[in-house]
Amino acid sequence: MLMQKELVQKEMKAGNGMSIPWLCQLVASLSWMASVIVYGSFELGDCLQLLAASAWTVSNIMSYLERLYP
C-alpha cells in the first residue's frame, strides 16, 4: 500500500505539469474573462478587469509550460 502511494506521488510530480490548484486558477481566470465579455460593458473599469483576467490567464499558461519544459 505504501509503495502504491509513493508511485502515485512520483507520477504526480513527473506528470504533465497540471495540478488541481493550477486547474482551479485557470478556470477562475477564464471565467473572469468570459464574465467581462458576456456582460458587454467596456468602460475603463471593465477593460482593466479584462486586462487583469487576461494577464492572470497568460500567467497560468506560462506556468504550465514552464513545468512541461523546464
MMTF fields as JSON, N, C-alpha, C and O atoms, coordinates in Angstrom:
{
  "mmtfVersion": "1.0.0",
  "mmtfProducer": "UNKNOWN",
  "numBonds": 279,
  "numAtoms": 280,
  "numGroups": 70,
  "numChains": 1,
  "numModels": 1,
  "chainsPerModel": [1],
  "groupsPerChain": [70],
  "chainIdList": ["A"],
  "bondAtomList": [4, 2, 8, 6, 12, 10, 16, 14, 20, 18, 24, 22, 28, 26, 32, 30, 36, 34, 40, 38, 44, 42, 48, 46, 52, 50, 56, 54, 60, 58, 64, 62, 68, 66, 72, 70, 76, 74, 80, 78, 84, 82, 88, 86, 92, 90, 96, 94, 100, 98, 104, 102, 108, 106, 112, 110, 116, 114, 120, 118, 124, 122, 128, 126, 132, 130, 136, 134, 140, 138, 144, 142, 148, 146, 152, 150, 156, 154, 160, 158, 164, 162, 168, 166, 172, 170, 176, 174, 180, 178, 184, 182, 188, 186, 192, 190, 196, 194, 200, 198, 204, 202, 208, 206, 212, 210, 216, 214, 220, 218, 224, 222, 228, 226, 232, 230, 236, 234, 240, 238, 244, 242, 248, 246, 252, 250, 256, 254, 260, 258, 264, 262, 268, 266, 272, 270, 276, 274],
  "bondOrderList": [1, 1, 1, 1, 1, 1, 1, 1, 1, 1, 1, 1, 1, 1, 1, 1, 1, 1, 1, 1, 1, 1, 1, 1, 1, 1, 1, 1, 1, 1, 1, 1, 1, 1, 1, 1, 1, 1, 1, 1, 1, 1, 1, 1, 1, 1, 1, 1, 1, 1, 1, 1, 1, 1, 1, 1, 1, 1, 1, 1, 1, 1, 1, 1, 1, 1, 1, 1, 1],
  "groupList": [{"groupName": "MET", "atomNameList": ["N", "CA", "C", "O"], "elementList": ["N", "C", "C", "O"], "formalChargeList": [0, 0, 0, 0], "bondAtomList": [1, 0, 2, 1, 3, 2], "bondOrderList": [1, 1, 2], "singleLetterCode": "M", "chemCompType": "L-PEPTIDE LINKING"}, {"groupName": "LEU", "atomNameList": ["N", "CA", "C", "O"], "elementList": ["N", "C", "C", "O"], "formalChargeList": [0, 0, 0, 0], "bondAtomList": [1, 0, 2, 1, 3, 2], "bondOrderList": [1, 1, 2], "singleLetterCode": "L", "chemCompType": "L-PEPTIDE LINKING"}, {"groupName": "GLN", "atomNameList": ["N", "CA", "C", "O"], "elementList": ["N", "C", "C", "O"], "formalChargeList": [0, 0, 0, 0], "bondAtomList": [1, 0, 2, 1, 3, 2], "bondOrderList": [1, 1, 2], "singleLetterCode": "Q", "chemCompType": "L-PEPTIDE LINKING"}, {"groupName": "LYS", "atomNameList": ["N", "CA", "C", "O"], "elementList": ["N", "C", "C", "O"], "formalChargeList": [0, 0, 0, 0], "bondAtomList": [1, 0, 2, 1, 3, 2], "bondOrderList": [1, 1, 2], "singleLetterCode": "K", "chemCompType": "L-PEPTIDE LINKING"}, {"groupName": "GLU", "atomNameList": ["N", "CA", "C", "O"], "elementList": ["N", "C", "C", "O"], "formalChargeList": [0, 0, 0, 0], "bondAtomList": [1, 0, 2, 1, 3, 2], "bondOrderList": [1, 1, 2], "singleLetterCode": "E", "chemCompType": "L-PEPTIDE LINKING"}, {"groupName": "VAL", "atomNameList": ["N", "CA", "C", "O"], "elementList": ["N", "C", "C", "O"], "formalChargeList": [0, 0, 0, 0], "bondAtomList": [1, 0, 2, 1, 3, 2], "bondOrderList": [1, 1, 2], "singleLetterCode": "V", "chemCompType": "L-PEPTIDE LINKING"}, {"groupName": "ALA", "atomNameList": ["N", "CA", "C", "O"], "elementList": ["N", "C", "C", "O"], "formalChargeList": [0, 0, 0, 0], "bondAtomList": [1, 0, 2, 1, 3, 2], "bondOrderList": [1, 1, 2], "singleLetterCode": "A", "chemCompType": "L-PEPTIDE LINKING"}, {"groupName": "GLY", "atomNameList": ["N", "CA", "C", "O"], "elementList": ["N", "C", "C", "O"], "formalChargeList": [0, 0, 0, 0], "bondAtomList": [1, 0, 2, 1, 3, 2], "bondOrderList": [1, 1, 2], "singleLetterCode": "G", "chemCompType": "PEPTIDE LINKING"}, {"groupName": "ASN", "atomNameList": ["N", "CA", "C", "O"], "elementList": ["N", "C", "C", "O"], "formalChargeList": [0, 0, 0, 0], "bondAtomList": [1, 0, 2, 1, 3, 2], "bondOrderList": [1, 1, 2], "singleLetterCode": "N", "chemCompType": "L-PEPTIDE LINKING"}, {"groupName": "SER", "atomNameList": ["N", "CA", "C", "O"], "elementList": ["N", "C", "C", "O"], "formalChargeList": [0, 0, 0, 0], "bondAtomList": [1, 0, 2, 1, 3, 2], "bondOrderList": [1, 1, 2], "singleLetterCode": "S", "chemCompType": "L-PEPTIDE LINKING"}, {"groupName": "ILE", "atomNameList": ["N", "CA", "C", "O"], "elementList": ["N", "C", "C", "O"], "formalChargeList": [0, 0, 0, 0], "bondAtomList": [1, 0, 2, 1, 3, 2], "bondOrderList": [1, 1, 2], "singleLetterCode": "I", "chemCompType": "L-PEPTIDE LINKING"}, {"groupName": "PRO", "atomNameList": ["N", "CA", "C", "O"], "elementList": ["N", "C", "C", "O"], "formalChargeList": [0, 0, 0, 0], "bondAtomList": [1, 0, 2, 1, 3, 2], "bondOrderList": [1, 1, 2], "singleLetterCode": "P", "chemCompType": "L-PEPTIDE LINKING"}, {"groupName": "TRP", "atomNameList": ["N", "CA", "C", "O"], "elementList": ["N", "C", "C", "O"], "formalChargeList": [0, 0, 0, 0], "bondAtomList": [1, 0, 2, 1, 3, 2], "bondOrderList": [1, 1, 2], "singleLetterCode": "W", "chemCompType": "L-PEPTIDE LINKING"}, {"groupName": "CYS", "atomNameList": ["N", "CA", "C", "O"], "elementList": ["N", "C", "C", "O"], "formalChargeList": [0, 0, 0, 0], "bondAtomList": [1, 0, 2, 1, 3, 2], "bondOrderList": [1, 1, 2], "singleLetterCode": "C", "chemCompType": "L-PEPTIDE LINKING"}, {"groupName": "TYR", "atomNameList": ["N", "CA", "C", "O"], "elementList": ["N", "C", "C", "O"], "formalChargeList": [0, 0, 0, 0], "bondAtomList": [1, 0, 2, 1, 3, 2], "bondOrderList": [1, 1, 2], "singleLetterCode": "Y", "chemCompType": "L-PEPTIDE LINKING"}, {"groupName": "PHE", "atomNameList": ["N", "CA", "C", "O"], "elementList": ["N", "C", "C", "O"], "formalChargeList": [0, 0, 0, 0], "bondAtomList": [1, 0, 2, 1, 3, 2], "bondOrderList": [1, 1, 2], "singleLetterCode": "F", "chemCompType": "L-PEPTIDE LINKING"}, {"groupName": "ASP", "atomNameList": ["N", "CA", "C", "O"], "elementList": ["N", "C", "C", "O"], "formalChargeList": [0, 0, 0, 0], "bondAtomList": [1, 0, 2, 1, 3, 2], "bondOrderList": [1, 1, 2], "singleLetterCode": "D", "chemCompType": "L-PEPTIDE LINKING"}, {"groupName": "THR", "atomNameList": ["N", "CA", "C", "O"], "elementList": ["N", "C", "C", "O"], "formalChargeList": [0, 0, 0, 0], "bondAtomList": [1, 0, 2, 1, 3, 2], "bondOrderList": [1, 1, 2], "singleLetterCode": "T", "chemCompType": "L-PEPTIDE LINKING"}, {"groupName": "ARG", "atomNameList": ["N", "CA", "C", "O"], "elementList": ["N", "C", "C", "O"], "formalChargeList": [0, 0, 0, 0], "bondAtomList": [1, 0, 2, 1, 3, 2], "bondOrderList": [1, 1, 2], "singleLetterCode": "R", "chemCompType": "L-PEPTIDE LINKING"}],
  "groupTypeList": [0, 1, 0, 2, 3, 4, 1, 5, 2, 3, 4, 0, 3, 6, 7, 8, 7, 0, 9, 10, 11, 12, 1, 13, 2, 1, 5, 6, 9, 1, 9, 12, 0, 6, 9, 5, 10, 5, 14, 7, 9, 15, 4, 1, 7, 16, 13, 1, 2, 1, 1, 6, 6, 9, 6, 12, 17, 5, 9, 8, 10, 0, 9, 14, 1, 4, 18, 1, 14, 11],
  "groupIdList": [1, 2, 3, 4, 5, 6, 7, 8, 9, 10, 11, 12, 13, 14, 15, 16, 17, 18, 19, 20, 21, 22, 23, 24, 25, 26, 27, 28, 29, 30, 31, 32, 33, 34, 35, 36, 37, 38, 39, 40, 41, 42, 43, 44, 45, 46, 47, 48, 49, 50, 51, 52, 53, 54, 55, 56, 57, 58, 59, 60, 61, 62, 63, 64, 65, 66, 67, 68, 69, 70],
  "secStructList": [7, 2, 2, 2, 2, 2, 2, 2, 2, 2, 2, 2, 2, 2, 1, 1, 1, 7, 7, 2, 2, 2, 2, 2, 2, 2, 2, 2, 2, 2, 2, 2, 2, 2, 2, 2, 2, 2, 2, 7, 7, 7, 1, 2, 2, 2, 2, 2, 2, 2, 2, 2, 2, 2, 2, 2, 2, 2, 2, 2, 2, 2, 2, 2, 2, 2, 2, 2, 7, 7],
  "xCoordList": [0.822, 0.0, 0.868, 0.578, 1.927, 2.817, 3.517, 3.686, 3.923, 4.588, 3.663, 4.106, 2.386, 1.428, 1.273, 1.183, 1.244, 1.129, 2.359, 2.236, 3.54, 4.764, 4.754, 5.19, 4.267, 4.198, 3.27, 3.599, 2.121, 1.17, 1.796, 1.628, 2.52, 3.164, 4.229, 4.35, 4.992, 6.01, 5.373, 5.872, 4.273, 3.595, 3.049, 3.082, 2.542, 2.006, 3.119, 2.909, 4.299, 5.42, 5.965, 6.29, 6.062, 6.657, 5.62, 5.952, 4.4, 3.31, 3.403, 4.491, 2.28, 2.243, 2.223, 1.968, 2.48, 2.564, 1.253, 1.232, 0.17, -1.12, -1.294, -0.849, -1.941, -2.284, -3.681, -4.172, -4.304, -5.653, -5.664, -6.514, -4.745, -4.756, -4.542, -5.182, -3.635, -3.387, -4.645, -5.009, -5.299, -6.512, -7.62, -8.333, -7.768, -8.775, -8.481, -9.397, -7.205, -6.843, -7.131, -7.598, -6.854, -7.128, -8.628, -9.042, -9.428, -10.889, -11.373, -12.217, -10.841, -11.249, -10.883, -11.696, -9.676, -9.249, -10.032, -10.399, -10.285, -11.085, -12.53, -13.145, -13.065, -14.431, -14.521, -15.503, -13.506, -13.481, -13.447, -14.157, -12.616, -12.566, -13.923, -14.416, -14.521, -15.808, -16.892, -17.728, -16.883, -17.923, -17.832, -18.856, -16.616, -16.454, -16.975, -17.645, -16.672, -17.109, -18.626, -19.279, -19.179, -20.624, -21.408, -22.472, -20.877, -21.548, -21.705, -22.728, -20.71, -20.834, -20.529, -20.575, -20.225, -19.885, -18.372, -17.657, -17.893, -16.446, -15.983, -15.278, -16.399, -15.902, -14.503, -14.015, -13.868, -12.485, -12.322, -11.401, -13.189, -13.094, -13.238, -12.542, -14.134, -14.332, -13.11, -12.704, -12.536, -11.338, -10.167, -9.377, -10.062, -8.996, -9.216, -8.258, -10.468, -10.751, -10.412, -9.861, -10.735, -10.409, -8.891, -8.38, -8.183, -6.724, -6.156, -5.258, -6.67, -6.193, -6.483, -5.624, -7.686, -8.05, -7.189, -6.783, -6.918, -6.084, -4.656, -4.05, -4.126, -2.773, -2.699, -1.718, -3.727, -3.772, -3.795, -3.101, -4.591, -4.688, -3.349, -2.898, -2.722, -1.422, -0.394, 0.416, -0.431, 0.477, 0.275, 1.246, -0.978, -1.262, -0.741, -0.18, -0.925, -0.468, 1.058, 1.639, 1.713, 3.175, 3.712, 4.725, 3.04, 3.434, 3.357, 4.241, 2.303, 2.134, 3.273, 3.871, 3.556, 4.609, 5.978, 6.823, 6.193, 7.452, 7.643, 8.756, 6.544, 6.634, 6.835, 7.5, 6.255, 6.414, 7.821, 8.415, 8.338, 9.658, 10.563, 10.775, 11.104, 11.958, 13.256, 14.053],
  "yCoordList": [-1.188, 0.0, 1.254, 2.205, 1.268, 2.415, 2.615, 3.751, 1.531, 1.643, 2.241, 3.018, 1.896, 2.445, 3.954, 4.714, 4.38, 5.802, 6.555, 7.639, 5.974, 6.599, 6.692, 7.697, 5.671, 5.664, 6.77, 7.476, 6.921, 7.968, 9.342, 10.218, 9.545, 10.82, 11.116, 12.252, 10.107, 10.301, 10.647, 11.512, 9.978, 10.256, 11.673, 12.338, 12.141, 13.49, 14.518, 15.541, 14.267, 15.187, 15.184, 16.238, 14.012, 13.886, 13.963, 13.771, 14.235, 14.237, 15.366, 15.855, 15.769, 16.744, 18.183, 19.092, 18.423, 19.776, 20.32, 21.392, 19.617, 20.078, 19.686, 18.624, 20.554, 20.249, 20.806, 21.639, 20.352, 20.818, 22.335, 23.025, 22.879, 24.336, 25.104, 26.129, 24.604, 25.272, 25.251, 26.264, 24.111, 23.986, 24.9, 25.519, 24.988, 25.879, 27.34, 28.108, 27.722, 29.096, 29.382, 30.467, 28.415, 28.606, 28.765, 29.635, 27.937, 28.046, 29.399, 30.036, 29.84, 31.129, 32.284, 33.179, 32.267, 33.372, 33.393, 34.461, 32.217, 32.163, 32.58, 33.233, 32.207, 32.609, 34.115, 34.736, 34.701, 36.144, 36.855, 37.838, 36.351, 36.935, 36.819, 37.788, 35.64, 35.418, 36.323, 36.843, 36.513, 37.341, 38.789, 39.441, 39.295, 40.668, 40.775, 41.748, 39.788, 39.81, 39.65, 40.361, 38.724, 38.471, 39.677, 40.005, 40.331, 41.498, 42.577, 43.26, 42.744, 43.598, 45.066, 45.836, 45.48, 46.882, 47.007, 46.281, 47.911, 48.049, 49.45, 50.117, 49.871, 51.138, 50.879, 49.749, 51.915, 51.797, 50.697, 49.887, 50.66, 49.645, 48.237, 47.322, 48.059, 46.737, 46.321, 45.159, 47.275, 46.969, 46.601, 45.713, 47.289, 46.951, 45.566, 44.823, 45.217, 43.867, 42.82, 41.769, 43.098, 42.165, 42.028, 40.931, 43.138, 43.095, 42.251, 41.437, 42.439, 41.667, 40.176, 39.335, 39.858, 38.453, 37.828, 36.67, 38.586, 38.082, 37.825, 36.811, 38.759, 38.586, 37.366, 36.623, 37.156, 36.001, 34.71, 33.749, 34.689, 33.502, 33.213, 32.068, 34.246, 34.068, 33.563, 32.69, 34.113, 33.66, 32.185, 31.451, 31.747, 30.334, 29.445, 28.38, 29.875, 29.077, 29.03, 27.978, 30.168, 30.191, 29.301, 28.623, 29.305, 28.45, 26.981, 26.191, 26.627, 25.25, 24.879, 23.809, 25.77, 25.483, 25.39, 24.594, 26.209, 26.141, 24.794, 24.271, 24.234, 22.909, 21.809, 20.809, 22.002, 20.993, 20.996, 19.945, 22.202, 22.356, 23.172, 24.36, 22.549, 23.302, 23.791, 24.432],
  "zCoordList": [0.0, 0.0, 0.0, -0.727, 0.806, 0.867, -0.473, -0.915, -1.121, -2.412, -3.449, -4.295, -3.403, -4.351, -4.139, -5.103, -2.885, -2.573, -3.091, -3.662, -2.887, -3.384, -4.903, -5.464, -5.565, -7.02, -7.518, -8.472, -6.878, -7.266, -7.078, -7.927, -5.968, -5.715, -6.772, -7.23, -7.156, -8.186, -9.522, -10.242, -9.859, -11.119, -11.141, -12.176, -9.997, -9.93, -10.11, -10.762, -9.544, -9.672, -11.098, -11.644, -11.69, -13.012, -14.121, -15.291, -13.78, -14.743, -15.748, -16.05, -16.253, -17.324, -16.823, -17.613, -15.546, -15.023, -14.5, -13.895, -14.714, -14.221, -12.758, -12.323, -12.023, -10.654, -10.398, -11.16, -9.345, -9.021, -8.779, -9.342, -7.958, -7.767, -9.068, -9.3, -9.921, -11.196, -12.06, -12.658, -12.122, -12.925, -12.404, -13.194, -11.091, -10.493, -10.831, -11.125, -10.79, -11.142, -12.609, -12.956, -13.459, -14.876, -15.129, -15.896, -14.494, -14.64, -14.129, -14.759, -12.988, -12.418, -13.349, -13.578, -13.88, -14.742, -16.054, -16.543, -16.619, -17.854, -17.607, -18.451, -16.463, -16.114, -15.931, -16.339, -15.323, -15.125, -16.474, -16.682, -17.391, -18.734, -19.421, -20.0, -19.356, -20.013, -19.429, -20.167, -18.11, -17.493, -17.96, -18.163, -18.13, -18.614, -20.046, -20.394, -20.868, -22.266, -22.365, -23.129, -21.599, -21.651, -21.133, -21.658, -20.105, -19.525, -20.586, -20.62, -21.454, -22.618, -22.406, -23.365, -21.208, -20.968, -21.028, -20.337, -21.839, -21.995, -21.626, -22.383, -20.449, -19.92, -19.36, -19.396, -18.849, -18.401, -17.342, -17.438, -16.351, -15.303, -15.85, -15.41, -16.803, -17.41, -18.226, -18.205, -18.938, -19.732, -18.821, -19.142, -17.684, -16.74, -16.137, -15.924, -15.863, -15.359, -16.41, -16.085, -17.658, -18.737, -18.88, -19.107, -18.747, -18.81, -17.666, -17.884, -16.465, -15.302, -15.485, -15.221, -15.934, -16.142, -17.244, -17.139, -18.281, -19.38, -18.904, -19.249, -18.103, -17.581, -16.673, -16.708, -15.862, -14.971, -15.786, -15.452, -16.853, -17.706, -18.385, -18.417, -18.921, -19.58, -18.568, -18.881, -17.361, -16.312, -15.992, -15.806, -15.927, -15.665, -16.786, -16.53, -18.006, -19.157, -19.19, -19.458, -18.917, -18.893, -17.775, -17.948, -16.64, -15.526, -15.927, -15.595, -16.637, -17.109, -18.077, -17.964, -19.015, -19.998, -19.325, -19.734, -18.288, -17.556, -16.886, -16.823, -16.384, -15.754, -16.784, -16.516, -17.964, -19.013, -19.604, -19.844, -19.832, -20.466, -19.568, -19.814, -18.524, -17.58, -18.183, -17.497]
}
